[in-house]
Amino acid sequence: MFSVRRTLGLLNPFRPILQAPGVQRDGTFSRGDLLFLGLVSAVGFAVGLRGVSHYGYIGQDFIFHRGEILSFAGSSAYERVDPPGLYWLGSVIRSLVGPARYLEAIALAFLILNTAALWIIYGFLWKSISSLQLRYAAAAFATFIPFRVIHSIVLASDAFTLPGFALVAFFTLRLFGNPRSILSWAGMSLSLSAGLLCKYTFVGLLPPVALLVAIAIWRRVPRGQRLPWIGIGVLAVTLPTGVAALQLIVGANENSYHFTRKPWLPKDLPPAMRWSDILLLKKNDLRLLSAPDYYGGALYGFRAYSYIGLLHVSSFTDVLECFQPPKTKSTDWNTTTVDPIARDRSPLSQALQTVAVRWCVVYSALAIAGTLFCVVLSGLALALGRALLADAAVVLTALATGFFLPVFLSLHELTNPYVSGYWLPRLILPALTVFFTLGFVLLDLGCQHLELLRRSPKRLSWLFCGFTLAACLLFIGFLS
C-alpha cells in the first residue's frame, strides 16, 4: 500500500541533496547577469543573422511551406501537415514587405521571437540553479546549441515551438505559485491555444498544465474559496482543449495527413523503429562521432543507428547543412524547385563539427541522467507536496515531458520514421532544449551536496563552465 512515510524513507540516501537550503529562488538578474546574458543573447542573434545571410531558412520541406504561404488566403490548411499558423504569418509578412524579401523577413521574425523566448528560459534557469557558474554555462549552452539556433530561422512551424512553450511555461509557473491571478489564467490559455494553431505537438502540454494548476488550486487556495477558481481553471483549459478538438474534427473531415493512416504503420506489420532502437545504443553509433551529414552519412538508413545516437549527432552538428554556404549562386528562391539546396561543408566546418559531436557526449549523458532524475523528483514533489526541487524546475520538467511524449510514443507506430526524419530534434525542440538544461540542474544539486559535506565545488563549477563555453565557441565556429 502507498505510504508517504515509506516513500520518504526511500529518499534517505538522497536526503543531503534534497535538503539543500534555498530550493526556491527568485530568479532576479544582477547587473553582472544582465551584462553576461545580454552579450550571449546578442552573439546568438548575430549567429542567427549570419544564418539568414546563408539562406539558412531553406530547410526540409521548404518548397512545400513556401507554396502553402503563397497560396494561403485565410482558409485552413488541415488537409496538409501543419496547422495554419505558419502560413498565416508568412502570408501577412509577404503582403507587408513584398515578394522580394519576404523569406528573409519571416526568418528575422522567427529569430526575434526565439531570442525573446530565451530570456524566459534564462529566468527559469536562474530559479532552478543556485551556482553562478552553472547558471552562466546553462544559459550559454541553451543559446548556442546548434539545433536550436538552426531551427530558430528555418521556414517551418518548429520555429514557433520555443516561444510558445516559453510563454506557456511562464504563465503556468505563475499559476503554480499563485492560482488566484486572472491575468495568468488568460495568458496560459491564450498562449497554449496559439501554440496549437502553429504546431499539433502542443497538445502534449494539456495534461501537465491541467495537473499543475489543479494541484496549485488544491494546495494554495483555502478550501472555502476553491470553487470559483476551479471554474476559472476549467474555462481556461477548455479553450486550448477546444482548439485541439476542433482541429481534430476539421482534420479528420478534410483527410489531413496526420489524421489518416498514411504515416502510420498497419497493425499487422512489425514496427520499423523498435523499442530497442529507441532506448538502446548501437555499436554503429560510433560512426556518428565523425559528424556525418544527413545524406553523406545516410542518417536515414533503416535501423542503421539508434534514436539516441541520431538525436545526439543532429543536436550538435548541422546535419542538414542549413547554415553552410549554398553551392548555387542563384538567390531566386521563389522559383527554385530543388529541395533541399546543395551546400558546401568546408574542411574547417567539418573539423569543428567532428570535435563538437565528440566534445558534447558528456552533455547528452547529463541530459538523460538529469531528465530522469528531475522527472522522479518532480513526481515526488507533486505527489508529496514537498519542495524537493525548485518550482521552476518542476514546471519545466513536466511541460517538456508532455511536449516530448507525443513524438516519442509514436516512433514505433510510424511506417518509416527514418526516411521521414521523425528522429530529428526539430520535432521536440523546446523539450530537448529543456532536457539539456536539466543536466545542469542535476550538476547543481550535486554541488549543493558537496557544500553540505563542507567541500567546495567552485573549482569544478568553473572548470565545467569553461568546458561549456568552449563547446559554445565550437558551435559558433561552424554555424557562422
N, C-alpha and C positions, 0 to 999 in steps of 0.2 A: 504494500500500500504506500502511496505517496506520503512522504513526511518531510516537512520543512526542515526539521532538526537533522534528519538523516542526510538530506541534500546538502545542508550547510556543513555537515561533518565531512562530506566528500571533498569539500573545498579547503580542508585544513592544510594540505601541502602547499596550497597557493595563497594562504592567508597573508603572508608577509607582502605579497604583491598587491593583493586586493584591498588591503587596509592602508595603503599609502595615503597620506593626508592630502586634502585638497583635490578630490577626484573631480569636482565640478569647478570649472574655471570660467571667468567672464569673457575671455577671448578678446580683450581690448588690445589694440595695436599701440605699441610705444612709438616714439618718434623714430627710433632706430629700425623698428619693424617696418614702419611705413616706407622708410628710405630703401630698405632691402627689397621689400615686396614691390615697390614702385619700379625699381631697377629691373627686377626679374620680369615683371609684367611688361615693361617697355621692350626689353630684349625679346621676349616671347612674341610680342606684337610685331616687332621688326622681322623676326624669322618668318612669321605668317605672311607679311607683306612680300618678303623675298619669294615665298612660295607662290604667291599670286603672280609675281613677275615671271615665274617659270611656268605659268599656266597650271598651277597645282590644283586648280578647281576642276580640272578634267580628270575624272577618276572612272571607277567602274560604272557602267550604265549611263555614261554622260549623254550619249546621243538620245537615249530614251527619255531622260529627265529634261533635256533641252527641248525635245519635241513636245513633251507634256506642257512645259511652260509656254511655248509658242502657240499651242492650240488651246490653252486654258481660257475659258470665257465665263468663269464664275460658277460653272457646274462642277459636280463632284467627279472624282476620278477613281471611284471604288471598284471599277472593273479592272483596274491596274494593280500595282504592287503596294503603293503607299497612299495614305490619306492626302487630302488636297492642300495641306498647309504649305508645303514647299512650292507647289505650282501656283498657288495664290500669291505668295510673297514674290516669287520670281516674275509673275506677270505684272504685278504692281510696280516693281522696280524697273522693269523693262519699259513700262509706259511712262515712267518719270524721267529716266536717263536716256532713253532711246535705244535702238537696236545695236549700236556700235560698241558700247561699253557696258551693257547690262550684266554680262557674265562677271566681269571684274567687280561691278557694284554689288552683286549678290555675294560674291566671295568676301568682300570687305564688310558687308553687313554681318555675315556669319562670324568673321574674325572679331568684330566689335562685341557681338553677343557673347562669344565664348571667352573673350578676355574679361568681360564684366562678370561672367559666371565664376571665373576662377577666384575672384575676390570673396565670393560667398564661400567657396571651398576653403580659402585661406582662413576665414573666420571659424569654420568647423575644425580645422586643424589646430588652431590656437586654443580652442576649447577642449580638444581631445588630448593634446600633447603638452606636457609640462616643460620638457627640456628645450631650451632656446635653440641649441644646435640642431636637434631633430626637427623642430618646427621649420627652421630655415631649409633643412635638407628636404623635408617632405614637400614644402611649398615649391621649391625649385624643381623637384622631380615631377610633381603633378603638372607644372607649367611646360616643361620641355620634353616629356616622354613622347616619343615620335608619333605613335598612333593618334594621340590626342591633338598634337599640332597639325598633323596632316588632315585629319577629318574635321578640323575646325573651319576649313575653307572649301573642301570638296563639295561639288554640286550634288547634294543628296540630303535626304531628311535626317541623316545621322548628325549633321551639324547642329540641329535643334536640340539634341538629346541632353547635352550637358547643361545648357542654360535652363531648359525645362526642369530637369532633375534638381538643379541647384535651387530654383525657386520653390519647388515642392518641399524640398528638404528644409529650407529656411523657414517657411510658414509652419511646417509640421513640428519643427523644434520649438518654435514659439508656442504652439498649442500644447505641446508636451509639457512645457513649463507652466503655461497659464492658459487653460482651455476656455477662459471667460473673456476672449477677445474676438469681437465680431469681425474686425479687420483681418485678423489672422485666418479665421474660418473662410472669409471671402477670398483671400489671397491663395490659400491652399486649393480651394475648389476651382477657381478660375485658372490657376497655373496648371493644375492637373488636367483640366478639360482642354486647355490649349495644347498641352503636350500630346494628348490623344488625337488631336486633329493634325498632328505632324508625324507621329510615329505610333504604330499599334502597340509596340512593346511597353508603352507607359501603362498599359492595363495591369502589368505586374505590380505597379505601385499601389493599386487599390487595396489589396488585403493588408499590407503592412501599415499603410496610412490609417485605415479603419481600426486596426488593432491598437496602434499607438494612441490615437485620440480617444478611443474607448477607455483605455487604461488611465489616461490622463484625467478624464472626467470622473472616473470611479475613485481615483486617489486624491485628486486635488480640489474637487468641488464638494462642499458639505452635502450630506445626504438629502436634506430638505430642499436643496437648490439644484439638484441634478436634472430633473425632468425637462425644464426648458432648454438646457444646454445639450441634452440628449437629442431633443427635437432639432435644434440648430445643427448639431453634428450630422444627423441623418439627412437633413436637407443639403448640407454642404457636400456630403459624399454621394448623394443621389445625382447631382449634376454631372460629374465625370462618369459615374456609372451609366447614366442615361446616354451620354455621348458615346461611350463604348458600345452599349446595346444597340443604339441607332445605327452605328457604323456596321455592326454585325448584321443587322437586318438588311440594310441597304446593300452591303457587300454580297450577302447571300442572294439577294434578288437580282443583282447585276452580274452575277457569276464572277466575282472578284477572284483574283489569282489565289490569294491565301485562304479563301473560303470554299475552294473546290478541292478535288483530290489531286490536282496537278503536281504540287510539290511533295505530296505525302506518299509514303510507301504503302502499297497494297497490303492488306492484312495477312495474306498468305505467303509473303516473302520475308526472308530474314533481314535484319537491319543492315544497311550499308556501313554505318558507323556504330560499332558495338560498344557496350559499356566499357569493355576492356580498352578499346581505342580511345575512349573519352577520359577515363580515370587513370590509366597507367601509362608510363613512359615506354618507348620502344628503343631498341638498340640503334635503329636507323635514325633516331633523333639526333645522334651525334653529328650527322651530316649538316644539320641546321646550324651548327656552330660556325660554319663557313659563310653564313649570311647569304644564302641563295635568294634570288628574286622569285617572284611568283611563277614566271614562265620558264626561265632558265633552270630553276631548281625543281620544276614540276611539283610545286607545293600542293597542287590539286589532285595529285595521284591517289588512286583508290587505296586506302589503308596504308599509304606509304609512311605516314608519320602519325604520332599521337596528337590528340587535340591540345594537350598541354604544350607539346613542342611547337605546334603550329601557332598557338597563341603567343608563345614566347618570341619566336622569330619575327612575327608580324607586329608585335608590340614595340620592339626595339630597333627595327630597321624599316626602311622604306621599300617594302616588298613589292608594291605596285608602281614604284618609281615616280610617284606623283610630284615630288619636289625636285626631281632631276631634270636638267635642261632637255627639251624635246629635240629630236634629230631634224625634224622638218622646220623650214624657215617660214612656212605659211602660218599666219595668225588668224585666218578667217575661219574661226571655229564654228561659226554659224552654218557653214556649208560642209564641214568635214563629215565623212561617213565612216571613218575608221575609229574603232573603239576597242581598246584604248590607243592613244597615240604612242608612237615609238619614242623612246627616250634613251639617253646615254647615262650610264653609271660610270663615272670616271674612276681610274685606279685609286685615287685618294679616297673618294667616297666609298669604294668597295672595302678598302683597308680599314677605314673608320667604322663602317658598319660591322665588319668582322670582329673588330675589337669590342664594339658595343654589345653585340649579341653574346659574347663570352663574359664580358665585364658584368653584365646585368643578370646572370644566372642567380646571383645572390638575391636580387630583388624579386624574381619570380618565386623563389623558395620562401622568402619572407612574406610575400603576398598570400601564398597558400596557407602558411602557418598562422599569420596574423588574422586572416579571414576566418579560418576555422575557430581560432581562439576567441575572437570577438563575437562570432555567432553564438558560441556556447555561453560566453559571459553575458551577452545581451539577452539571450533567452532566460538565463537565470535571474538577471536583474529585473526583467519584466515579470517573471513568474513569482519571484520572492519579494519584490518591492525593495530590494537592497541596491545601494549605489555602488555596484561592483565595477562600473565603467562610467565614464562621463556621459551625460545625456546626449551630447552631440555625437559621440561615437556610437551610441546605441541607435540613434535615428539614422545615421549614415549606413550602419551595418544592415539594419532592417530594410531600408529602401533599396540599397544596392543589391541585396539578395533578392528582393522582389523583382527588380528590373532584370536581373540575370536569369532567373529560373525559367521564364517562358522560352528563351532561346536554348538554354542548357537542356531542358527536359524534352525539347523537340528534336534534338540532334539525331537520336537513334530512330526517329519516326519519319525522317525525310528520305526521299528517293535517292538523291545524290548530294549529300551535304558537302562533299569535297569539291566537285566541279562548280557547284553553285556558290561556294565561298561562305557557307554559313559558319565557318570557323573563324572568320576574320574578326578582329577586335572591334571594328566599327559598329557591329551589331549590338555590342554590350558596352559601348564607350563609357558612359558615366559609371556603370557598375565596376568595370575593370579599373578605371581611374581610382575609385574609392578603395578597391581591394589592394592596390599597390600602396596607398597611403596607410591602410590598416597594418601593413608590415612595420611602419614607423611607430604606430600606436603600440604594437607589441614590444618593440625595442624600448619605447619609453617606459612601459610597465617594468621591463627588466632593469632599466636604470634606477627606477624608484626602489626596486628590490635591493639593488646594490647599496643604495643610500641608507636603507634601513639596516643593512649589515655593516654600516659605517665604512663602506668602501666607495671611494669617489669614482663615478663613471664619466666625469667630464672629459678626460683624455680620450676615452673610447668614443664618446659622442662627437668630439671634434674630429677625430680620425674618420668616423663614418660620414660626417658632414662633408669633409674634404673629398672622400671617396665618391660621394653622391654628386658633388659639384663637378668633379672630373668627368663623371658619366654624362652630365648635362652638357659639358663642353664638347664631348664626342657627338652628342645628338645635334648640337648647333652646327658642328663641322660638316656633317653630311646632309643636313637639311637646308643649309644656306650656301 
